[in-house]
């Protein structure tokens, strides 16, 4: 049995604002995950947006970081936090 991963994240290096995009396999969790991520001091803002790319989830969570934050370290911190979140959630079922 192949188990679908609960999320995938990508760094988008736009010239104006580098962002981290998070695609959830269960989009009904978008608002919960947005709330979960709001505890990071390095995050400027978080938006739930519709995806326009082909072969993607219908929605994604876009994370905007504050100036001078290392985006690679932040992506690693977010990924770690989300894996912890989903492991806890799976245990609770």
N, C-alpha and C positions, 0 to 999 in steps of 0.2 A: 504494500500500500504506500503510495506516495503522499506525503503530507505537505500541504501547501504552506509556505512560510507566511507568517502573519503580517509581515511588512517588508518593504524594500525602500532604501533611501539612496538619494543621489545628490551630489554636489552640482549645482548649476553656476558656472562662473560667468555671470553677465558682467559687463564692464562697470555698470553703475552700482549694482548690488548683488554680490554673490549670495546665493540662497541654498538651502538644503530642502529638497523635495522629498516627502515621505508618501509612499503609496501603500495603503492598507488593503489586505485581501478582503476584509470586512469593513466596508465603508460606513456601516452604521456606528462604528467606533470613532469616527473622525472627531466628533466633539469631545469625547472622553480623552482621547489622546492629546488633543489641543490643550485641554485643561491640565493633563499630566505634564506636558512640556513647559507650561508657564512658570514652573519653579526655577528654571535656569536663568540666572542673572545675565548671562551673555546674550540672551535673545531679546531683540528689539521688539518684534511683533510676530504673530503667527496668523496665517489666513488659511481658510479652507476654500480651495478654488477648484473650478471645473478643469479637467484636463482636456487639452485639445489635440494632444499627440495621438497618433494611431497606436493600437495595441497596448494601451495603458488603461489603468483604472479610470472610471468616470470622474473621480475627484482625487485631489491630492492635498496634502497639508504642506504649505510653503512656510518655511522658517526663515525669517530675516534676522541677521545677527547685528549686534552693535559694532561700531567701528573698532578696528584693531583686534578683533577676535580671530584666533586661528581656526579657520573653517574646518580643517582636517581633524584637529583635536575635538572640535565641537561635534562633528559628525560622529566620531567614535564615542563620545559621551552620550549623545542622543541614542545611537544604536544600542549601547550597553543598557541604558535606561529602559528602552523599549523592550529589549529581550527580557529584562527583569520583570517588566510590567506583564508581558504575555505569559511568562512562566508562572507568575503568581496567579494570573487569571485562569490558567489551565488547571492549577492545583485546586482552585476554589470550585471548579465544576463538579 
